[in-house]
Amino acid sequence: MTDRLSSRRSSYWATGALCGTVAALSATGDIIFDLFDGSTAVAVGGGTAVLIGGLAWYRSAHAQPGAAVAQSAARGVVRHELPSTAAWVGRRTLLDGLLATLRDVPAPTGGTLSVGLSHSQSKIVAVHGAPGTGKTTLALNAAHRVKDDYPDGQLHLALRGDGDEPMTSADALEELLLRLGVARADIPARVADRAARLRTLTNDLRLLIVLDNAHNAEQVRPLLPVGAGCAVLITSRRALSVGDVARPPVHVSLPNEDDALSVLAHWAGEERIAADLATALRITRFCGRLPLALHIVGSKLRNRPDLSLAQMRARLEDERERLRELSRSDSSLEACLGFSHRELTEPTRAAFDLIASLPAGRLTDWHFASVLESRRTAVDACDELVEVSLMEADGGGEADRGYRVHDLIRVYAAEQYDRLPPDDRQRLEARLVRAFRDAVVHLAASRAPELAAEVSTERVAGLDPSSAAAWVSGEQKRLEWAIGRGRSLGMDTEAAEIGEALSYFLNDITLPPGAADWLFGAPSGARPRVRRSLRRARATMALAEGAPDTALSLLLSGDTETEESPDAVDRARDEMVVAAAHAAKRDFRDALRHMTGAVDGLRTAGDSWHVLNSLEKLGEFQRWRGKPELAERSQREALRLAEQAGDLRACARLRRTLAETLGYLRRPVEAAPLLEEGSTTSAY
């Protein structure tokens, strides 16, 4: 590449010398031949031509300061300097897309340079993704395959974007100019002048530049050429917006399971993986399909023939020991993640680490606002995490914006959280426990109206009661965490109130046997309403576990800690469970009697959600007692209430049970559409 630049300069100087000679001869020829005769005149004329040509060459050479030095430096420049790289396995679409873009190289136009990047004719392609996804491997594989399309050369520059001291734009420009044959003494001092020199030198070249591991757009912008024959391939953990805004950044996503197995097989050996695909697939899942993790594990397996796939799987099973296993002498997943993690602002890092320590699941702005106590700060924190690829948006709309965190990133962040001072952890955790209490109580108020006064709406902004069941179902494990952590922090009241609110969603969650006593235990001094709700929840769970006598004992024994009598609503809600307990004992007469009383009491109190549920059960009991016409009436009223409330899960359930009743009444034509609608909405 530099040879080409030098040869062009040499040709300019040679032309200058020749022109000088011709000019000299034409100006002095007549004078010489007037003064001298024959061969003497020829000799004098030739000497004059050599003298003037030499002077012209000397002036031309010295009119370019440092040109001789630049030519000397150029002789040491390598035209093709792409580093070697690992093979790119799987995810063929990503590589093919890059190749298609980079191979379409127009001829350099030369001429006037573009004023700015917005008018640049160069191809600028930014590749971004989470740590360990293979950004550099993808970029270098693509660059090696298209190098013949860039005959003037390919340059690679590591910008150290994930280090503590990223390369400055000034240093990067100096490195690029040196490689293009510019003498160090001729490199301008100002960044803007260095950038202009780079654009000038590359304007009429077919040149590919790989800027690896960029820190941000500000670092990269001065390094970009503008010539039509140039292309720049940038890798970064951030989705950089540079150059051609019409070309979106290329996101390097995780491989699917098949491609992940191929990556593992590439490093561990095809035959070894094929011999135990089930265990290999389990290993890829423990690695979260992250290519760097698969590379490390595969290399260990290749270097240790005595280490079986089953033994490697066992090493990876313990989540907290997994990161230690995913390291080797030349690379470590912890180190890879640490660069991005250290770069976070302190509030974002603390909130992220706490949330990562919770049971895994989908995240929203609400989770971060609950820790950071400001929705605006939470949105900024989420944007920061997405920008550095520690968290990924899940594609939901603005109203349902959510995020995913890779399992290995989550494990790493949780370990960092454990290193915070205990006082800081307790302060953050207490804040989050209160937030979970406010959220679930607010959502439960759509089913238990008396809870509406317990939380101000300002503290639960962004939570939609119409999706209460889905939210509670998705947050179940974290709500259980909040109950347990609340008790350990001495927040027994908040823990009990979370349990009370959770008791109104027992049809929407799944609890293991024996969990009720722990989740719904009432602390000493709890308010009577809370105690009654928790006792009813324990009775309901006893019934679900096949112990109707235990349920009846809990509800009929009363509250031993308070003499306050339950109000009419509490009595009616208790009677619903008593009726179900009698039904479980095959005592349908008493079941029907208690449920009828519950419906009447709840209707009088205006407790619509419990009316809906009691009517649903009443319809079942009426059908079992051989009264399907009454069952149809009860179930249709319950369905109407569910539709009014927008409770999609209850609607699906009631359409199915109503269809069963209509089938019992030999009305299949009416039952068919209800079954179809019920199956359509059952996913909710």
C-alpha positions in Angstrom: 0.0 0.0 0.0 2.8 2.4 1.0 4.8 1.3 -2.0 2.0 2.5 -4.2 2.0 5.9 -2.5 5.8 6.2 -2.7 5.8 5.2 -6.4 3.3 7.9 -7.2 5.5 10.5 -5.4 8.6 9.3 -7.3 6.8 9.6 -10.6 5.8 13.2 -9.8 9.5 14.0 -9.0 10.7 12.3 -12.2 8.2 14.2 -14.2 9.4 17.4 -12.6 13.0 16.7 -13.4 12.2 15.9 -17.1 10.1 19.1 -17.4 13.0 21.0 -15.9 15.4 19.6 -18.4 13.2 20.3 -21.4 12.6 23.8 -20.2 16.3 24.3 -19.8 17.1 23.1 -23.2 14.5 25.2 -24.9 15.6 28.3 -23.1 19.4 28.0 -23.6 19.7 26.0 -26.8 19.9 28.9 -29.1 22.4 30.8 -26.9 24.8 27.7 -26.7 24.8 27.1 -30.4 25.4 30.8 -31.1 28.5 30.7 -28.8 30.0 27.2 -29.6 30.4 25.2 -32.8 29.6 21.5 -33.6 30.6 18.9 -31.0 31.5 21.5 -28.4 28.0 22.9 -28.5 26.5 19.5 -28.1 28.7 18.7 -25.1 27.9 22.0 -23.4 24.2 21.6 -24.0 24.1 18.1 -22.5 26.0 19.2 -19.4 23.6 22.1 -18.9 20.6 19.7 -19.2 22.0 17.4 -16.6 22.8 20.3 -14.2 19.3 21.8 -14.5 17.6 18.5 -14.2 19.5 17.7 -11.1 18.6 21.0 -9.6 14.9 20.4 -10.4 15.0 17.0 -8.8 16.7 18.4 -5.7 14.1 21.2 -5.3 11.2 18.7 -5.9 12.5 16.3 -3.2 13.1 19.0 -0.7 9.7 20.7 -1.3 8.1 17.6 0.5 9.4 17.7 4.1 10.3 14.3 5.3 9.5 12.6 2.0 12.8 10.7 2.0 12.1 9.6 5.5 8.5 8.5 4.6 9.9 6.5 1.7 12.4 4.8 4.0 9.6 4.0 6.5 7.3 2.8 3.7 9.7 0.0 2.9 8.9 -1.6 6.3 5.1 -1.4 6.0 3.1 -4.7 5.6 0.2 -4.4 3.2 -1.9 -7.2 4.7 -1.8 -7.2 8.5 -5.0 -8.9 9.7 -4.2 -11.1 12.7 -5.1 -14.8 12.6 -8.4 -15.8 14.3 -10.4 -18.8 15.4 -12.9 -20.4 13.0 -16.4 -19.0 12.8 -18.8 -21.9 13.6 -22.5 -21.7 13.0 -24.6 -18.5 12.8 -23.9 -18.5 9.0 -26.4 -15.7 8.4 -24.4 -13.2 10.3 -21.2 -13.9 8.4 -22.9 -14.0 5.0 -24.5 -10.6 5.7 -21.2 -9.1 6.5 -19.5 -10.6 3.4 -22.3 -9.3 1.1 -21.8 -5.8 2.5 -18.0 -5.7 2.4 -17.6 -7.4 -1.1 -19.6 -4.7 -2.9 -16.6 -2.4 -3.3 -17.0 0.6 -5.7 -14.0 2.1 -7.5 -12.3 5.0 -5.6 -13.5 8.3 -7.0 -10.7 10.4 -5.7 -11.4 14.1 -6.3 -12.8 16.4 -3.7 -13.0 15.0 -0.2 -16.3 14.9 1.8 -16.7 17.6 4.3 -18.0 15.3 7.0 -19.0 11.7 7.8 -22.6 12.4 6.8 -21.4 12.7 3.2 -18.8 9.9 3.4 -18.7 7.3 0.6 -17.0 4.7 2.7 -18.7 1.7 4.1 -18.9 1.8 7.9 -20.1 -1.4 9.5 -20.5 -1.6 13.3 -20.7 -5.0 15.0 -21.9 -5.2 18.6 -23.0 -7.7 21.2 -22.6 -9.0 24.7 -19.2 -10.0 26.1 -18.1 -13.4 24.8 -20.5 -13.6 21.8 -17.8 -13.6 19.2 -17.7 -10.1 17.8 -14.0 -10.0 17.0 -14.0 -13.6 15.6 -16.9 -12.7 13.3 -15.2 -9.5 12.1 -11.8 -11.0 11.4 -13.3 -14.0 9.6 -15.2 -11.6 7.4 -12.1 -9.4 6.8 -9.9 -12.4 5.9 -12.5 -13.6 3.3 -12.8 -10.2 1.6 -9.1 -9.1 1.7 -8.7 -9.7 -2.1 -11.4 -7.1 -2.6 -9.2 -4.5 -1.0 -5.9 -4.7 -2.9 -4.4 -1.6 -1.3 -4.4 -3.3 2.0 -6.1 -4.2 5.3 -5.3 -2.6 8.6 -6.2 -3.9 12.0 -6.2 -1.8 15.2 -7.1 -2.9 18.7 -8.7 0.1 20.4 -8.8 -1.5 23.9 -12.4 -0.4 24.5 -13.0 -2.9 27.3 -9.8 -2.0 29.2 -9.2 0.5 31.9 -7.4 2.8 29.5 -8.9 2.7 26.0 -6.7 4.0 23.2 -7.2 7.7 22.5 -8.3 8.9 19.0 -5.0 10.7 18.7 -2.9 7.6 19.4 -5.0 5.5 17.1 -4.6 8.1 14.3 -0.9 8.2 14.8 -0.7 4.4 14.5 -2.8 4.3 11.3 -0.7 7.1 9.7 2.5 5.4 10.6 1.2 2.2 8.9 0.3 4.2 5.9 3.9 5.3 5.5 3.8 8.8 7.1 7.0 9.6 9.0 6.4 10.2 12.7 7.9 13.7 12.3 5.3 14.6 9.7 2.3 13.6 11.8 0.3 16.7 12.8 -0.2 17.4 16.5 -4.0 18.1 16.4 -6.5 15.2 16.2 -8.5 17.1 13.5 -5.4 17.5 11.4 -4.4 13.9 11.8 -7.9 12.8 10.8 -7.8 15.1 7.7 -4.4 13.5 6.7 -5.8 10.0 7.0 -8.8 10.9 4.8 -6.4 12.4 2.2 -4.1 9.4 2.1 -7.0 6.9 1.8 -9.2 8.8 -0.5 -8.3 7.0 -3.7 -7.5 3.6 -2.2 -9.3 0.3 -1.8 -8.6 -0.2 1.8 -10.2 -2.2 4.7 -9.7 -1.1 8.3 -10.8 -3.2 11.2 -11.2 -1.2 14.4 -11.5 -3.9 17.1 -13.0 -3.4 20.5 -14.0 0.2 20.2 -15.0 2.1 23.4 -17.5 4.6 22.0 -18.5 6.6 19.0 -16.3 9.6 20.0 -13.2 7.4 19.9 -14.0 6.0 16.5 -15.3 9.0 14.4 -11.9 10.6 13.7 -10.5 7.3 12.5 -13.0 6.9 9.6 -12.0 7.5 5.9 -14.5 8.9 3.4 -13.3 7.5 0.1 -15.7 5.3 -1.9 -13.2 2.4 -2.0 -12.7 2.2 1.7 -14.6 0.1 4.3 -14.3 0.1 8.1 -15.4 -2.8 10.2 -15.9 -1.8 13.9 -16.5 -4.2 16.8 -17.8 -2.9 20.2 -20.0 -4.0 23.1 -22.0 -0.9 22.4 -24.3 -0.4 19.4 -22.3 2.5 17.9 -23.9 5.0 15.7 -21.2 6.2 13.3 -20.9 6.8 9.6 -23.9 5.7 7.4 -26.9 6.0 9.7 -28.9 4.1 7.1 -26.9 0.9 7.9 -27.9 -0.3 11.3 -25.4 -1.9 13.6 -25.0 -5.7 13.3 -26.0 -7.4 16.5 -24.1 -10.6 17.3 -26.7 -12.8 19.0 -26.3 -16.1 20.8 -26.2 -19.2 18.7 -29.2 -21.5 18.7 -28.9 -24.9 20.4 -27.7 -26.7 17.2 -25.0 -24.0 16.5 -24.0 -24.1 20.2 -23.4 -27.8 19.9 -21.4 -27.2 16.8 -19.2 -24.7 18.6 -18.6 -27.1 21.5 -17.9 -30.0 19.0 -15.4 -27.8 17.1 -13.3 -27.3 20.2 -13.9 -30.6 22.0 -13.9 -32.9 19.0 -16.8 -34.0 16.8 -16.7 -37.7 17.8 -16.6 -37.0 21.5 -19.7 -34.8 21.4 -21.6 -37.1 19.1 -21.1 -40.0 21.5 -23.1 -38.3 24.3 -25.3 -35.6 22.7 -27.6 -35.4 25.7 -24.8 -34.5 28.1 -23.3 -32.1 25.6 -26.6 -30.3 25.2 -26.7 -29.9 29.0 -23.2 -28.4 29.0 -24.2 -25.9 26.3 -27.2 -24.9 28.5 -25.0 -24.4 31.5 -22.8 -22.2 29.3 -25.8 -20.3 28.3 -24.8 -21.0 24.6 -22.2 -18.3 25.0 -19.4 -18.9 22.4 -16.5 -17.9 24.7 -17.8 -20.3 27.5 -18.2 -23.1 24.9 -14.7 -22.4 23.6 -13.2 -22.6 27.1 -15.1 -25.8 28.0 -14.4 -27.4 24.6 -10.6 -26.7 24.9 -10.5 -28.2 28.3 -12.2 -31.3 27.1 -9.8 -31.6 24.2 -6.8 -31.1 26.4 -8.1 -33.6 29.0 -9.1 -36.9 27.3 -9.5 -38.3 30.8 -12.3 -35.7 31.6 -15.6 -37.1 30.6 -18.6 -35.0 29.4 -20.5 -36.2 32.5 -17.7 -34.9 34.8 -17.6 -31.6 33.0 -21.4 -31.3 33.3 -21.1 -32.0 37.1 -18.4 -29.2 37.4 -20.8 -26.7 35.8 -23.9 -27.6 37.7 -23.2 -25.4 40.7 -24.1 -21.9 39.6 -21.7 -20.2 42.0 -18.7 -22.4 40.9 -19.5 -22.1 37.2 -17.5 -19.0 36.6 -14.4 -20.5 38.1 -14.7 -23.4 35.8 -15.0 -21.1 32.8 -11.5 -19.9 32.8 -8.1 -21.0 31.4 -4.6 -19.6 31.3 -5.2 -17.3 28.3 -8.8 -16.2 28.8 -11.4 -15.9 31.6 -15.1 -15.2 31.4 -14.9 -13.3 34.7 -12.2 -11.0 33.3 -14.2 -10.5 30.1 -17.4 -9.5 32.1 -15.4 -7.4 34.6 -14.4 -4.7 32.1 -18.0 -3.8 31.3 -19.2 -4.2 34.9 -16.5 -1.8 36.3 -17.5 0.8 33.7 -21.1 1.2 35.1 -22.0 4.1 37.3 -22.1 3.2 41.0 -25.9 3.4 41.4 -26.5 1.4 38.3 -23.9 -1.2 39.3 -25.4 -1.6 42.8 -29.0 -1.9 41.5 -28.0 -4.4 38.8 -26.1 -6.6 41.2 -28.9 -6.7 43.7 -31.5 -7.5 41.0 -29.2 -10.2 39.6 -29.0 -11.8 43.0 -32.8 -12.4 42.9 -34.4 -15.5 41.4 -34.0 -15.3 37.6 -36.7 -13.9 35.4 -37.8 -11.1 33.2 -36.9 -7.6 34.3 -38.6 -4.3 33.7 -38.0 -0.6 34.5 -40.1 -1.2 37.7 -37.5 -3.5 39.2 -34.8 -0.8 38.8 -37.1 2.0 39.9 -37.8 0.0 43.1 -34.1 0.0 44.0 -33.1 3.4 42.7 -36.4 5.1 43.9 -36.8 7.1 40.7 -38.3 6.1 37.4 -36.1 8.5 35.5 -32.9 7.1 37.1 -34.2 3.6 36.5 -34.7 4.2 32.8 -31.2 5.7 32.5 -29.7 2.7 34.3 -31.5 0.3 32.0 -30.3 2.3 29.0 -26.8 2.1 30.4 -26.9 -1.6 30.9 -28.3 -2.3 27.4 -25.7 0.0 25.8 -22.8 -2.0 27.2 -24.6 -5.3 26.4 -24.9 -6.5 30.0 -28.7 -6.6 29.5 -30.8 -7.0 26.4 -34.2 -5.6 25.5 -36.7 -8.3 24.9 -38.6 -6.5 22.2 -41.7 -5.5 24.1 -43.5 -2.2 23.4 -43.1 0.9 25.5 -46.0 -0.2 27.7 -44.4 -3.5 28.4 -40.7 -2.8 28.0 -38.7 -5.7 29.4 -35.1 -7.0 29.6 -33.2 -10.2 29.7 -29.9 -10.9 31.4 -27.7 -13.8 30.3 -27.4 -16.5 33.0 -23.6 -16.2 33.2 -23.8 -12.3 33.4 -26.4 -12.7 36.1 -24.2 -15.1 38.1 -21.3 -12.8 37.8 -23.2 -9.7 39.0 -24.7 -11.6 41.9 -21.2 -12.5 43.0 -20.2 -8.8 42.9 -23.3 -8.0 45.0 -22.1 -10.3 47.7 -18.9 -8.2 48.0 -20.8 -5.0 48.9 -20.6 -3.9 52.6 -23.4 -5.6 54.6 -25.0 -2.2 55.6 -25.3 -1.3 51.9 -26.9 -4.6 51.1 -29.4 -4.4 53.9 -30.4 -0.8 52.9 -31.0 -1.8 49.3 -32.8 -5.0 50.2 -35.1 -3.3 52.6 -36.0 -0.8 49.9 -36.8 -3.7 47.5 -38.9 -5.6 50.0 -41.1 -2.5 50.6 -41.4 -2.1 46.8 -42.6 -5.7 46.4 -45.1 -5.2 49.3 -46.5 -2.1 47.7 -46.8 -3.7 44.3 -48.5 -6.9 45.2 -50.9 -5.2 47.7 -51.8 -2.7 45.0 -52.5 -5.4 42.5 -54.4 -7.5 45.0 -56.8 -4.6 45.6 -58.5 -5.5 42.4 -59.6 -8.7 44.1 -59.8 -7.5 47.7 -61.1 -3.9 47.6 -60.2 -3.2 51.2 -56.5 -3.2 50.3 -56.9 -0.2 48.0 -56.3 2.2 50.9 -53.0 0.4 51.9 -50.8 1.9 49.1 -50.7 5.3 47.5 -50.9 5.2 43.7 -47.7 7.3 43.4 -45.6 4.4 44.8 -46.9 1.9 42.2 -46.8 3.8 39.0 -46.5 1.6 35.9 -48.2 -1.4 37.4 -51.5 -2.3 35.6 -54.1 -4.1 37.7 -55.6 -5.7 34.6 -52.5 -7.8 34.3 -52.2 -8.5 38.0 -52.4 -12.3 37.7 -49.7 -12.4 35.0 -47.4 -10.1 37.1 -47.8 -12.1 40.3 -47.3 -15.4 38.4 -44.1 -14.0 36.8 -42.8 -12.6 40.1 -43.8 -15.5 42.4 -40.2 -16.6 43.2 -39.1 -13.0 43.9 -42.2 -12.4 46.1 -41.2 -15.5 48.1 -37.7 -14.0 48.3 -39.2 -10.7 49.6 -41.1 -12.6 52.3 -38.0 -14.5 53.5 -35.7 -11.5 53.3 -38.2 -9.3 55.0 -38.4 -11.6 57.9 -34.6 -11.8 58.2 -34.4 -8.0 58.1 -37.0 -7.7 60.9 -39.7 -6.5 58.5 -42.3 -9.0 59.7 -45.2 -6.7 59.0 -44.2 -6.2 55.4 -43.6 -9.9 54.9 -47.0 -10.8 56.3 -48.7 -8.2 54.1 -47.0 -9.7 51.0 -48.3 -13.1 52.0 -51.8 -11.7 52.5 -51.8 -10.1 49.0 -50.4 -13.3 47.5 -53.2 -15.3 49.0 -55.6 -13.7 46.5 -53.6 -15.3 43.6 -53.5 -18.9 44.7 -55.2 -20.0 41.4 -52.5 -18.2 39.4 -49.4 -19.6 41.1 -48.0 -23.1 41.9 -46.7 -23.8 45.4 -44.9 -26.9 46.5 -46.4 -29.1 49.2 -45.7 -27.7 52.7 -45.0 -24.2 51.5 -48.1 -22.7 53.0 -47.1 -22.7 56.6 -43.9 -20.8 55.8 -45.4 -18.3 53.3 -48.6 -17.6 55.1 -47.5 -17.7 58.7 -48.8 -14.8 60.8 -46.3 -13.0 63.0 -47.2 -12.0 66.5 -48.9 -8.6 66.5 -50.2 -8.7 62.9 -53.4 -6.9 62.3 -56.6 -9.1 62.6 -57.5 -8.7 58.9 -54.0 -9.9 57.9 -54.2 -12.8 60.3 -57.6 -13.9 59.0 -56.4 -13.7 55.3 -53.3 -15.7 56.1 -55.3 -18.4 58.0 -57.7 -18.7 55.1 -54.7 -19.1 52.7 -53.3 -21.9 54.8 -56.7 -23.6 54.8 -57.0 -23.2 51.0 -53.5 -24.8 50.5 -54.4 -27.6 53.0 -57.4 -28.3 50.8 -55.3 -28.3 47.7 -53.0 -30.9 49.3 -55.9 -33.2 50.0 -56.4 -32.4 53.7 -60.0 -31.0 54.0 -60.3 -31.7 57.7 -57.2 -29.6 58.3 -58.8 -26.8 56.3 -62.0 -27.0 58.3 -60.1 -27.1 61.5 -58.2 -23.9 60.6 -61.3 -22.0 59.7 -63.7 -23.1 62.4 -61.3 -22.8 65.3 -61.2 -19.0 65.0 -58.4 -16.6 65.8 -56.8 -17.4 69.2 -54.8 -14.2 69.3 -57.7 -11.7 69.0 -61.2 -11.6 70.1 -62.2 -9.4 67.2 -65.0 -11.0 65.2 -64.6 -11.3 61.4 -66.8 -9.0 59.4 -69.4 -10.2 56.9 -67.0 -10.2 54.0 -64.4 -12.3 55.9 -67.1 -14.7 57.0 -68.4 -15.1 53.4 -64.8 -15.7 52.1 -64.2 -18.3 54.8 -67.5 -20.0 53.9 -66.2 -20.4 50.3 -63.4 -22.5 51.6 -65.6 -24.4 54.0 -67.9 -25.3 51.1 -65.0 -26.5 49.0 -63.8 -28.6 52.0 -67.2 -30.3 52.3 -67.1 -31.0 48.5 -63.7 -32.6 48.9 -65.3 -34.9 51.6 -68.1 -35.7 49.0 -70.6 -33.9 51.2 -72.3 -32.1 48.4 -75.4 -31.1 50.3 -73.4 -29.0 52.8 -71.0 -27.9 50.1 -74.0 -26.4 48.2 -75.5 -24.9 51.3 -72.2 -23.1 52.3 -71.4 -21.9 48.8 -74.9 -20.5 48.4 -74.5 -18.6 51.6 -71.1 -17.3 50.5 -72.5 -16.0 47.2 -75.3 -14.2 49.0 -73.0 -12.6 51.5 -70.4 -11.5 48.9 -73.1 -10.1 46.6 -74.4 -8.0 49.6 -70.9 -6.7 50.3 -70.2 -5.9 46.6 -67.1 -8.1 46.6 -67.3 -8.8 42.8 -64.1 -10.9 42.4 -65.1 -13.3 45.2 -68.7 -13.4 43.8 -67.2 -14.5 40.5 -65.2 -17.3 42.1 -68.0 -18.4 44.4 -70.4 -18.6 41.5 -68.0 -20.7 39.5 -67.7 -23.2 42.3 -71.5 -23.0 43.0 -72.1 -23.9 39.3 -69.9 -27.0 39.7 -71.7 -28.1 42.9 -75.1 -27.6 41.2 -74.1 -29.7 38.3 -72.8 -32.4 40.6 -76.1 -32.4 42.5 -77.9 -33.0 39.2 -79.1 -29.4 38.6 -77.3 -28.4 35.3 -79.9 -25.7 34.5 -79.0 -23.9 37.8 -75.3 -24.6 37.1 -75.6 -22.9 33.7 -77.1 -19.8 35.2 -74.4 -19.5 37.9 -71.6 -20.1 35.4 -73.0 -17.5 32.9 -73.1 -14.9 35.6 -69.6 -15.7 36.7 -68.4 -15.4 33.0 -70.1 -12.0 32.7 -68.3 -10.8 35.8 -64.9 -12.1 34.5 -65.4 -10.4 31.2 -66.3 -7.1 32.9 -63.2 -7.4 35.1 -61.0 -8.2 32.0 -59.8 -11.4 33.8 -58.7 -13.4 30.8 -57.6 -16.5 32.7 -61.0 -16.7 34.5 -62.8 -16.2 31.2 -60.9 -19.1 29.7 -61.6 -21.3 32.7 -65.3 -20.4 32.8 -65.8 -20.9 29.1 -64.5 -24.5 29.4 -66.7 -25.3 32.5 -69.7 -23.7 30.9 -69.1 -25.8 27.8 -69.0 -28.9 29.9 -72.4 -28.0 31.5 -73.9 -27.4 28.1 -72.6 -30.7 26.9 -74.3 -32.3 29.9 -77.5 -30.5 28.8 -77.0 -32.0 25.3 -76.4 -28.6 23.6 -73.2 -29.2 21.7 -73.8 -26.5 19.2 -73.6 -23.9 22.0 -70.7 -25.6 23.7 -68.4 -25.8 20.7 -67.6 -22.0 20.3 -67.1 -21.7 24.1 -64.5 -24.5 24.0 -62.7 -22.8 21.0 -62.7 -19.4 22.8 -61.5 -21.1 26.0 -58.6 -22.7 24.3 -57.7 -19.4 22.5 -57.4 -17.5 25.8 -56.0 -20.2 28.0 -52.5 -19.0 27.3 -53.2 -16.0 29.4 
